[in-house]
Amino acid sequence: MPKSHFIYLPSVEGSLEEELKSCLDKIKNTCSEGYIPVKLNIFSDIPDFESLQEAVKNTGIILNYVFPSECPAFCITAMPPEKPWNVAIEATLIQDGLYNLHFRTHKGFPYLVLESSNSREVWASGLSSYSFPGDTRKAAEAAFDLANEILTAENMTMDNIVRQWNYIGNILATSDNIQNYQVFNEVRNDYYTRYRKGKGYPAATGVGMMHGGVILDFCALQHGESTILKPVDNPHQLNAYNYSSQVLKGDAPTKGSSKHPPQFERALLITNSDEVTLHISGTASIIGQETVGKDDVEKQTMVTIENIESLADVNRINLLLPGSLLSRRCFSLLRVYVKKDQDFDSVKKICNRLFPLVPSVFVKADICRDDLLMEVEAEAVLAS
């Protein structure tokens, strides 16, 4: 379904709550122009896990006050935005009156169901127990349980997930030579094995956040026969689910077992009568399965963008859709994760130069490999 993305930064510097309210005032102004918020990603500079728990609670109270009876799905993560801000919001909005919207909650988590004549979407965010900061397995299992419960309540399964975001606290940390990211991948494999029966995977992002725990966001889709879903590969990259164990750091969590690689498509193409949308997964400076441009953030940024351009190549996409005559491509969103504060300016200059006028948010986060300095995810709309 057609959606619009906006990036909001505070008008003035202040506390987390003051900057959040400043951004929400701007969102309300946008809503006065005929938009309804579907999903808010709130990136924030939060000092510790207890403060994150408190921020999630307070944000829910504020959002229910600002959007009574129509609270959007939201996720607040400990990923600091570019300085000097404590808060940045990436908002997904939809025009009022175009679709049937149902605002629901599950165990206190607001989520949305969007219905049209030929499809039904579920948007859920911020799914986490907000417990187990030191136990990635328990935190991941709790988050996947919440996702599965919402899907079941909406007569869907994990087969319906088309886009997923995985935020893993201290993603690169290891204990007994077992990395937190690998623990997450094992839990994801377990749930996908149990609850996904179809072929392929969602488009997805897996990045680090501060302070531990696991948070999931997802978009799930039920569609009619006229809708086509196609995974899009990058000819320059091995699909992540085919990675060899050599690039998966540390040992398997279960002694004697094999390590499971990340399970996601490089990109997922969704076509229907309303639009053709390309969801590009978290993409980094990887060729084949090897990191390129170690210790060179500008090189990594350029290789990452070349990978994104390859995924979004209109000519290649036309080959995936027999009879398709797509000729135009417009990026509608860019989310950029930067590992080090000192690299923000370099990464931002390159991205803004190559993606002018595209709504873009830049946040600090660990990437899934020690030698990766940045990562980009994107969304693009294609047309004839």
HUHUCOR-V900197 format. One record per backbone hydrogen bond with DSSP energy under -0.5 kcal/mol. NH is the residue of the N-H (numbers start at 0). CO is the residue of the C=O. E is the energy in kcal/mol with one decimal. If there is no record, write none. Layout:
# HUHUCOR-V900197
NH&CO&E / NH&CO&E
This chain:
# HUHUCOR-V900197
3&92&-3.0 / 5&90&-2.4 / 7&88&-2.9 / 9&86&-0.6 / 18&14&-2.8 / 19&15&-2.4 / 20&16&-2.4 / 21&17&-1.8 / 22&18&-2.2 / 23&19&-2.4 / 24&20&-2.0 / 25&21&-1.4 / 26&22&-2.1 / 27&23&-2.5 / 28&24&-1.7 / 29&25&-1.9 / 30&26&-2.5 / 31&27&-1.6 / 32&29&-1.6 / 33&30&-1.9 / 34&29&-0.5 / 34&30&-0.6 / 35&93&-2.6 / 37&91&-3.2 / 38&91&-1.6 / 39&72&-2.3 / 40&89&-3.0 / 41&39&-0.7 / 41&74&-3.3 / 42&40&-0.7 / 42&87&-3.0 / 43&76&-2.1 / 44&85&-1.9 / 45&43&-1.0 / 51&47&-1.7 / 52&48&-2.3 / 53&49&-2.1 / 54&50&-2.6 / 55&51&-2.5 / 56&52&-1.9 / 57&53&-2.8 / 58&54&-2.6 / 59&55&-2.0 / 60&56&-1.7 / 61&57&-2.5 / 62&58&-2.9 / 63&59&-2.1 / 64&60&-1.4 / 65&61&-2.7 / 66&62&-3.1 / 67&64&-0.6 / 69&66&-1.5 / 72&37&-1.9 / 74&39&-2.2 / 76&41&-2.3 / 76&74&-0.5 / 78&76&-2.2 / 81&361&-1.1 / 84&81&-1.5 / 87&42&-1.9 / 88&7&-2.4 / 89&40&-2.6 / 90&5&-3.0 / 90&88&-0.6 / 91&38&-2.8 / 92&3&-3.1 / 92&90&-0.6 / 93&35&-2.4 / 95&33&-3.0 / 97&94&-1.3 / 99&114&-2.1 / 100&98&-0.6 / 101&112&-2.3 / 103&101&-0.6 / 103&110&-2.9 / 105&108&-1.8 / 108&105&-2.1 / 109&107&-0.6 / 110&103&-3.1 / 111&122&-2.2 / 112&101&-2.1 / 113&120&-2.5 / 114&99&-2.5 / 115&118&-2.6 / 119&221&-2.7 / 120&113&-3.0 / 121&219&-2.3 / 122&111&-2.4 / 123&121&-0.5 / 123&217&-2.3 / 124&109&-0.6 / 126&215&-2.5 / 127&125&-0.7 / 134&131&-1.7 / 138&134&-2.3 / 139&135&-2.8 / 140&136&-2.7 / 141&137&-2.2 / 142&138&-1.9 / 143&139&-2.7 / 144&140&-2.3 / 145&141&-1.8 / 146&142&-2.1 / 147&143&-2.7 / 148&144&-2.3 / 149&145&-2.2 / 150&146&-2.3 / 151&147&-2.5 / 152&148&-2.2 / 153&149&-1.3 / 154&151&-1.7 / 155&150&-3.2 / 157&194&-0.7 / 158&194&-0.6 / 159&156&-1.9 / 160&157&-1.0 / 161&218&-2.7 / 162&218&-1.7 / 163&202&-2.2 / 164&216&-2.5 / 165&204&-3.0 / 166&164&-0.5 / 166&214&-2.8 / 167&165&-0.6 / 167&206&-2.7 / 168&166&-0.6 / 168&212&-3.4 / 169&208&-2.4 / 170&167&-0.9 / 172&169&-1.6 / 174&177&-2.0 / 177&174&-1.0 / 178&176&-0.5 / 178&248&-0.5 / 179&172&-2.6 / 180&170&-1.5 / 182&178&-2.1 / 183&179&-2.4 / 184&180&-2.4 / 185&181&-2.0 / 186&182&-2.0 / 187&183&-2.9 / 188&184&-2.4 / 189&185&-2.1 / 190&186&-2.4 / 191&187&-2.9 / 192&188&-2.4 / 193&189&-1.7 / 194&190&-2.8 / 195&191&-2.2 / 196&194&-0.5 / 202&161&-2.2 / 203&264&-0.7 / 204&163&-1.6 / 206&165&-2.0 / 207&365&-3.1 / 208&167&-1.5 / 209&77&-1.8 / 211&208&-0.6 / 212&132&-0.5 / 214&166&-2.2 / 215&126&-1.8 / 216&164&-2.0 / 217&123&-2.6 / 218&162&-2.6 / 219&121&-2.5 / 220&159&-3.0 / 221&119&-3.1 / 223&117&-1.8 / 226&223&-1.4 / 227&270&-2.2 / 229&268&-2.4 / 231&266&-2.7 / 232&230&-0.5 / 234&232&-0.6 / 236&233&-2.0 / 237&287&-2.9 / 241&238&-2.3 / 242&239&-1.8 / 246&243&-1.3 / 247&244&-1.2 / 248&246&-0.7 / 250&176&-3.4 / 254&252&-0.6 / 256&253&-2.1 / 263&261&-0.8 / 264&201&-2.4 / 266&231&-0.7 / 267&278&-2.3 / 268&229&-3.3 / 269&276&-2.9 / 270&227&-2.6 / 271&274&-2.1 / 275&381&-0.7 / 276&269&-2.8 / 277&379&-3.1 / 278&267&-2.8 / 278&276&-0.6 / 279&277&-0.7 / 279&377&-2.5 / 280&265&-2.0 / 280&278&-0.6 / 281&203&-1.6 / 282&375&-3.0 / 285&283&-2.1 / 286&289&-2.3 / 287&235&-2.8 / 288&286&-0.8 / 289&286&-2.4 / 291&284&-2.7 / 295&292&-2.1 / 299&295&-2.4 / 300&296&-2.3 / 301&297&-2.2 / 302&298&-2.5 / 303&299&-2.5 / 304&300&-2.3 / 305&301&-2.3 / 306&302&-2.2 / 307&303&-2.1 / 308&304&-2.8 / 309&305&-1.9 / 310&306&-2.0 / 311&307&-2.1 / 312&309&-1.1 / 316&312&-2.2 / 317&313&-2.4 / 318&314&-1.1 / 319&315&-0.8 / 319&316&-0.9 / 320&316&-0.8 / 320&317&-0.7 / 321&319&-0.6 / 323&320&-2.7 / 326&382&-2.5 / 327&382&-2.8 / 329&380&-2.7 / 331&378&-2.4 / 332&378&-1.3 / 333&358&-2.1 / 334&376&-2.5 / 335&360&-2.9 / 336&334&-0.5 / 336&374&-3.0 / 337&362&-2.9 / 338&372&-2.6 / 342&339&-1.6 / 343&340&-1.5 / 346&342&-2.3 / 347&343&-3.0 / 348&344&-2.4 / 349&345&-1.8 / 350&346&-2.5 / 351&347&-2.8 / 352&348&-1.7 / 353&349&-2.2 / 354&350&-2.3 / 357&354&-1.5 / 360&333&-1.8 / 362&335&-2.6 / 363&79&-3.1 / 364&337&-1.8 / 371&368&-1.3 / 374&336&-2.1 / 375&282&-2.7 / 376&334&-2.4 / 377&279&-1.5 / 378&332&-1.8 / 379&277&-2.1 / 380&329&-2.9 / 381&275&-2.7 / 382&327&-2.2
